[in-house]
């Protein structure tokens, strides 16, 4: 998970692929629910990236050439590293 310039600004890179998955910031907002849990928002910035086994909930279909929008439900095996 890393912070990017543009929308959506938080994206996941499934290791071993060339695909990016976007965490929805507005299109699929639900009152009282965060699409990205607060601990990740607090940790993530332009200088840090997060590696983990994420559990995501898809909002859009998986289409070639289109960034899929998701929310992050949970994560395990979390490691934070400086952006290279």
N, C-alpha and C positions, 0 to 999 in steps of 0.2 A: 504494500500500500504506500502510495506516495502522493504528495501534493503537486499538482501541475498547474500551469497557466492555461486558462480557458475553462469552459464548462463541459462536463462537471470537473471541479477542481481536485477532487479526491478520486483516484483510480487504483484499481487492483491489476496486477500483472500476474496471471497464472504462470508460474515458473515452467519453462520448457515450451512456451508458446510465444507467438509474436502478437498476441491479442491483449487489449486493454479493456477492462470492465469498469464502467463509471458508477460511482455512488450518487444516486439521485439527490439533488439539492433543492428542487422546487417542484418539479413536474408531478412527483408522486408523494408529496408531503401529506402527512396525516396529523391532525391536531393531537398534541400530547405524546407523539412518538418521534424519536430521532432515527433517521436512516443511517447515521453513523454514531455509535455509542460515545458518550462524553469522554471516557478515558482516551479514546483514539483522537478525538478533536484536540484534547489538551496536549497530547504528545506529538502529533503530526505538525510539521512545519516544513519550510523550504530546505532545511538542513538535515532533517531526519526522515528515514523511511522505516516502515514496519513490515517485518516478515512474520507470517503466522499461517496457521491452518484456519482459514476463514469459512464460516458458514454464512452464505448469502441467500437472500430471497429475491428472485428475479422479478422485475416489473415489466420487462419487454422480452420479446422472443429473441432467440439467438439467430442473428442473420449475418451472413458473410459481409464484411465491409462496413458494418454498422456497430457502433459501440452499444453494448447491452447495458441497460440501467438496472441497478440492484440496490438493496439495502443490506447492511451488514448486521446479521443477527447475533453472532458471537464469534469468538476466536480462541484457539488454543496454541500452545507452543510459541508464544509471542517473543520476538526478538526485535530490538530497535537498533538501527545502525545509521551512522552518518551517510549522507548522500555522497556518492563518489564523484 
